[in-house]
Amino acid sequence: MAGETALETLKKLEENQQQIAGMLPELMKSFKSVHEAALADGALTSREKVLIGLGIAVAKQCHYCITRYVKAAVDLNIGLQEIMEACGVAMLMNGGPSVAYTSVVLDTYNELTKNRG
């Protein structure tokens, strides 16, 4: 986490989740299904749901979750302004800690997009 790059964090998260799935296969299979269902397009788009998830991750101060949601946002071509506005709602609801964790969002976004055209 601290001192790790976003790519290192994502790799560690994936490796750990695979290990957890080896020990708790049914639980992780079910969790993956819930995750996919929760983020699927419906009345809200997948993009909107990723931004909601990111705002919650910032408010919950989950570094791993922030990294995963920023990656999902980048993959969906969600721009930095949209991401920052989602973080702004987290700041409204959670105050100073969300301001601090928004810096993790910004660092992660900048790292994941630095080689984009």
C-alpha positions in Angstrom: 0.0 0.0 0.0 2.1 3.0 1.1 5.1 3.1 -1.1 3.6 0.6 -3.6 2.6 1.6 -7.1 -1.0 1.2 -8.2 0.1 -1.7 -10.5 1.8 -3.4 -7.5 -1.3 -2.9 -5.4 -3.5 -4.4 -8.1 -1.2 -7.4 -8.6 -1.0 -8.0 -4.8 -4.8 -7.8 -4.5 -5.3 -10.3 -7.4 -2.8 -12.7 -5.9 -4.3 -12.5 -2.5 -7.8 -12.9 -3.8 -6.8 -16.0 -5.7 -5.3 -17.4 -2.5 -8.5 -16.6 -0.6 -10.5 -18.3 -3.4 -8.4 -21.4 -3.0 -9.4 -21.5 0.7 -13.0 -20.2 0.3 -14.0 -21.1 -3.2 -17.8 -21.0 -2.9 -17.7 -17.8 -0.9 -15.4 -16.0 -3.5 -17.4 -17.4 -6.4 -20.6 -16.0 -4.9 -18.9 -12.7 -4.0 -17.7 -12.4 -7.7 -21.3 -13.0 -8.9 -22.6 -10.3 -6.5 -19.9 -7.9 -7.6 -20.7 -8.4 -11.3 -24.5 -8.1 -10.7 -24.1 -5.0 -8.6 -22.0 -3.2 -11.3 -24.0 -4.4 -14.3 -26.0 -1.8 -16.3 -29.5 -1.3 -15.1 -31.4 1.8 -14.2 -27.9 3.2 -13.4 -25.1 2.6 -15.9 -22.0 0.7 -15.0 -20.1 3.9 -15.2 -22.3 5.5 -12.6 -22.0 2.5 -10.4 -18.2 2.6 -10.6 -18.3 6.2 -9.5 -20.6 5.4 -6.6 -18.3 2.5 -5.6 -15.3 4.8 -5.8 -17.0 7.4 -3.6 -17.8 4.8 -1.0 -14.2 3.4 -1.2 -12.9 6.9 -0.4 -15.3 7.4 2.4 -14.5 3.9 3.8 -10.8 4.7 3.4 -10.0 1.4 1.6 -6.8 1.8 -0.3 -7.2 -1.5 -2.2 -10.8 -0.6 -3.1 -9.8 2.8 -4.3 -7.1 1.4 -6.5 -9.5 -1.2 -7.9 -12.3 1.4 -8.6 -9.9 3.9 -10.2 -8.7 1.1 -12.5 -12.3 0.3 -13.4 -13.0 4.0 -14.0 -9.9 4.3 -16.3 -10.9 1.1 -18.1 -14.4 2.7 -18.7 -12.8 5.9 -20.0 -14.2 7.9 -17.1 -12.4 11.2 -16.9 -10.6 12.8 -14.0 -13.2 15.5 -13.6 -16.0 12.9 -13.1 -13.8 10.9 -10.7 -13.0 14.1 -8.7 -16.7 15.0 -8.5 -17.5 11.5 -7.1 -14.7 12.1 -4.5 -16.2 15.5 -3.8 -19.4 13.8 -2.7 -17.4 11.5 -0.4 -15.7 14.7 1.0 -19.1 16.2 1.7 -20.3 13.1 3.5 -17.1 12.1 5.3 -15.0 15.3 5.6 -11.2 15.5 6.0 -10.4 11.8 5.8 -12.0 11.7 2.3 -9.9 14.7 1.3 -6.8 12.8 2.3 -7.9 9.6 0.5 -8.7 11.5 -2.6 -5.0 12.1 -3.0 -4.7 8.3 -3.3 -7.3 8.5 -6.1 -5.4 11.2 -7.9 -2.0 9.4 -7.5 -3.6 6.2 -8.8 -5.3 7.9 -11.7 -2.1 9.7 -12.7 -0.1 6.4 -12.6 -2.6 4.4 -14.5 -3.0 7.0 -17.2 0.5 8.4 -17.6 1.2 6.5 -20.8 -2.2 7.2 -22.4 -2.3 9.2 -25.6 
